[in-house]
Amino acid sequence: MNLRLTDSESDALRAKAEQEGRSMQEVARTAIAQYVTERPQRLLSAIHRVRTEDAELLQRLSK
């Protein structure tokens, strides 16, 4: 797999890797793993937020 980054994305990744004393590959792989594992929880949180904030509207739409 090849990952093509824009110059600004590459610069940001390089800076983060240097800041943490890790390789760019390690930082990118960690970020991908975090995104993949946290995505379901973020989705559930978003659904809960919509249910809570728009409860009245959802109730009216269900009729």
Distance bins in CASP14 RR format, pairs under 12 A and 6 or more apart:
PFRMAT RR
TARGET T0000
AUTHOR 0000-0000-0000
RMODE 2
METHOD distances of the structure
MODEL  1
1 25 0 0 0 0 0 1 0 0 0 0 0
1 28 0 0 0 0 0 1 0 0 0 0 0
1 29 0 0 0 0 0 1 0 0 0 0 0
1 32 0 0 0 0 0 1 0 0 0 0 0
3 9 0 0 0 0 1 0 0 0 0 0 0
3 10 0 0 0 0 1 0 0 0 0 0 0
3 13 0 0 0 0 1 0 0 0 0 0 0
3 24 0 0 0 0 0 1 0 0 0 0 0
3 25 0 0 0 0 1 0 0 0 0 0 0
3 28 1 0 0 1 0 0 0 0 0 0 0
3 29 0 0 0 0 0 1 0 0 0 0 0
3 31 0 0 0 0 0 1 0 0 0 0 0
3 32 0 0 0 0 1 0 0 0 0 0 0
4 10 0 0 0 0 1 0 0 0 0 0 0
5 11 0 0 0 0 1 0 0 0 0 0 0
5 12 0 0 0 0 1 0 0 0 0 0 0
5 13 1 0 0 1 0 0 0 0 0 0 0
5 14 0 0 0 0 1 0 0 0 0 0 0
5 24 0 0 0 0 1 0 0 0 0 0 0
5 27 0 0 0 0 0 1 0 0 0 0 0
5 28 0 0 0 0 1 0 0 0 0 0 0
5 31 0 0 0 0 0 1 0 0 0 0 0
6 12 0 0 0 0 1 0 0 0 0 0 0
6 13 0 0 0 0 0 1 0 0 0 0 0
7 13 0 0 0 0 0 1 0 0 0 0 0
7 14 0 0 0 0 0 1 0 0 0 0 0
8 14 0 0 0 0 0 1 0 0 0 0 0
8 15 0 0 0 0 0 1 0 0 0 0 0
9 15 0 0 0 0 0 1 0 0 0 0 0
9 16 0 0 0 0 0 1 0 0 0 0 0
9 24 0 0 0 0 0 1 0 0 0 0 0
9 27 0 0 0 0 0 1 0 0 0 0 0
9 28 0 0 0 0 1 0 0 0 0 0 0
9 31 0 0 0 0 0 1 0 0 0 0 0
10 16 0 0 0 0 0 1 0 0 0 0 0
10 17 0 0 0 0 0 1 0 0 0 0 0
10 24 0 0 0 0 1 0 0 0 0 0 0
10 27 0 0 0 0 0 1 0 0 0 0 0
10 28 0 0 0 0 0 1 0 0 0 0 0
11 17 0 0 0 0 0 1 0 0 0 0 0
11 18 0 0 0 0 0 1 0 0 0 0 0
11 24 0 0 0 0 0 1 0 0 0 0 0
12 18 0 0 0 0 0 1 0 0 0 0 0
12 19 0 0 0 0 0 1 0 0 0 0 0
12 24 0 0 0 0 0 1 0 0 0 0 0
12 27 0 0 0 0 1 0 0 0 0 0 0
12 28 0 0 0 0 0 1 0 0 0 0 0
12 31 0 0 0 0 0 1 0 0 0 0 0
13 19 0 0 0 0 0 1 0 0 0 0 0
13 20 0 0 0 0 0 1 0 0 0 0 0
13 22 0 0 0 0 0 1 0 0 0 0 0
13 23 0 0 0 0 0 1 0 0 0 0 0
13 24 1 0 1 0 0 0 0 0 0 0 0
13 25 0 0 0 0 1 0 0 0 0 0 0
13 26 0 0 0 0 0 1 0 0 0 0 0
13 27 1 0 0 1 0 0 0 0 0 0 0
13 28 1 0 0 1 0 0 0 0 0 0 0
13 29 0 0 0 0 0 1 0 0 0 0 0
13 30 0 0 0 0 0 1 0 0 0 0 0
13 31 0 0 0 0 1 0 0 0 0 0 0
13 32 0 0 0 0 0 1 0 0 0 0 0
14 20 0 0 0 0 0 1 0 0 0 0 0
14 21 0 0 0 0 0 1 0 0 0 0 0
14 22 0 0 0 0 0 1 0 0 0 0 0
14 23 0 0 0 0 0 1 0 0 0 0 0
14 24 1 0 1 0 0 0 0 0 0 0 0
14 25 0 0 0 0 0 1 0 0 0 0 0
14 27 0 0 0 0 1 0 0 0 0 0 0
14 28 0 0 0 0 0 1 0 0 0 0 0
15 21 0 0 0 0 0 1 0 0 0 0 0
15 22 0 0 0 0 0 1 0 0 0 0 0
15 24 0 0 0 0 1 0 0 0 0 0 0
15 27 0 0 0 0 1 0 0 0 0 0 0
16 22 0 0 0 0 1 0 0 0 0 0 0
16 23 0 0 0 0 0 1 0 0 0 0 0
16 24 0 0 0 0 1 0 0 0 0 0 0
16 26 0 0 0 0 0 1 0 0 0 0 0
16 27 1 0 1 0 0 0 0 0 0 0 0
16 28 0 0 0 0 1 0 0 0 0 0 0
16 30 0 0 0 0 0 1 0 0 0 0 0
16 31 0 0 0 0 1 0 0 0 0 0 0
17 23 1 0 1 0 0 0 0 0 0 0 0
17 24 1 0 1 0 0 0 0 0 0 0 0
17 25 0 0 0 0 1 0 0 0 0 0 0
17 26 1 0 0 1 0 0 0 0 0 0 0
17 27 1 0 1 0 0 0 0 0 0 0 0
17 28 0 0 0 0 1 0 0 0 0 0 0
17 29 0 0 0 0 0 1 0 0 0 0 0
17 30 0 0 0 0 0 1 0 0 0 0 0
17 31 0 0 0 0 0 1 0 0 0 0 0
18 24 0 0 0 0 1 0 0 0 0 0 0
18 26 0 0 0 0 0 1 0 0 0 0 0
18 27 0 0 0 0 1 0 0 0 0 0 0
19 27 0 0 0 0 1 0 0 0 0 0 0
20 26 0 0 0 0 1 0 0 0 0 0 0
20 27 1 0 0 1 0 0 0 0 0 0 0
20 28 0 0 0 0 0 1 0 0 0 0 0
20 30 0 0 0 0 1 0 0 0 0 0 0
20 31 0 0 0 0 0 1 0 0 0 0 0
21 27 0 0 0 0 1 0 0 0 0 0 0
22 28 0 0 0 0 1 0 0 0 0 0 0
22 29 0 0 0 0 1 0 0 0 0 0 0
22 30 0 0 0 0 1 0 0 0 0 0 0
22 31 0 0 0 0 0 1 0 0 0 0 0
23 29 0 0 0 0 1 0 0 0 0 0 0
23 30 0 0 0 0 0 1 0 0 0 0 0
24 30 0 0 0 0 0 1 0 0 0 0 0
24 31 0 0 0 0 0 1 0 0 0 0 0
25 31 0 0 0 0 0 1 0 0 0 0 0
25 32 0 0 0 0 0 1 0 0 0 0 0
26 32 0 0 0 0 0 1 0 0 0 0 0
26 33 0 0 0 0 0 1 0 0 0 0 0
27 33 0 0 0 0 0 1 0 0 0 0 0
27 34 0 0 0 0 0 1 0 0 0 0 0
28 34 0 0 0 0 0 1 0 0 0 0 0
28 35 0 0 0 0 0 1 0 0 0 0 0
29 35 0 0 0 0 0 1 0 0 0 0 0
29 36 0 0 0 0 0 1 0 0 0 0 0
30 36 0 0 0 0 0 1 0 0 0 0 0
30 37 0 0 0 0 0 1 0 0 0 0 0
31 37 0 0 0 0 0 1 0 0 0 0 0
31 38 0 0 0 0 0 1 0 0 0 0 0
32 38 0 0 0 0 0 1 0 0 0 0 0
32 39 0 0 0 0 0 1 0 0 0 0 0
33 39 0 0 0 0 0 1 0 0 0 0 0
34 41 0 0 0 0 0 1 0 0 0 0 0
34 42 0 0 0 0 0 1 0 0 0 0 0
35 41 0 0 0 0 0 1 0 0 0 0 0
35 42 0 0 0 0 1 0 0 0 0 0 0
36 42 0 0 0 0 0 1 0 0 0 0 0
38 44 0 0 0 0 0 1 0 0 0 0 0
38 45 0 0 0 0 1 0 0 0 0 0 0
39 45 0 0 0 0 0 1 0 0 0 0 0
39 46 0 0 0 0 0 1 0 0 0 0 0
40 46 0 0 0 0 0 1 0 0 0 0 0
40 47 0 0 0 0 0 1 0 0 0 0 0
41 47 0 0 0 0 0 1 0 0 0 0 0
41 48 0 0 0 0 0 1 0 0 0 0 0
42 48 0 0 0 0 0 1 0 0 0 0 0
42 49 0 0 0 0 0 1 0 0 0 0 0
43 49 0 0 0 0 0 1 0 0 0 0 0
43 50 0 0 0 0 0 1 0 0 0 0 0
44 50 0 0 0 0 0 1 0 0 0 0 0
44 51 0 0 0 0 0 1 0 0 0 0 0
45 51 0 0 0 0 0 1 0 0 0 0 0
45 52 0 0 0 0 0 1 0 0 0 0 0
46 52 0 0 0 0 0 1 0 0 0 0 0
46 53 0 0 0 0 0 1 0 0 0 0 0
46 54 0 0 0 0 0 1 0 0 0 0 0
47 53 0 0 0 0 0 1 0 0 0 0 0
47 54 0 0 0 0 0 1 0 0 0 0 0
47 58 0 0 0 0 0 1 0 0 0 0 0
48 54 0 0 0 0 0 1 0 0 0 0 0
48 55 0 0 0 0 0 1 0 0 0 0 0
49 55 0 0 0 0 0 1 0 0 0 0 0
50 57 0 0 0 0 1 0 0 0 0 0 0
50 58 1 0 0 1 0 0 0 0 0 0 0
51 57 0 0 0 0 0 1 0 0 0 0 0
51 58 1 0 0 1 0 0 0 0 0 0 0
51 59 0 0 0 0 0 1 0 0 0 0 0
51 62 0 0 0 0 0 1 0 0 0 0 0
52 58 0 0 0 0 0 1 0 0 0 0 0
54 60 0 0 0 0 1 0 0 0 0 0 0
54 61 0 0 0 0 1 0 0 0 0 0 0
54 62 0 0 0 0 0 1 0 0 0 0 0
55 61 0 0 0 0 0 1 0 0 0 0 0
55 62 0 0 0 0 0 1 0 0 0 0 0
56 62 0 0 0 0 0 1 0 0 0 0 0
56 63 0 0 0 0 0 1 0 0 0 0 0
57 63 0 0 0 0 0 1 0 0 0 0 0
END
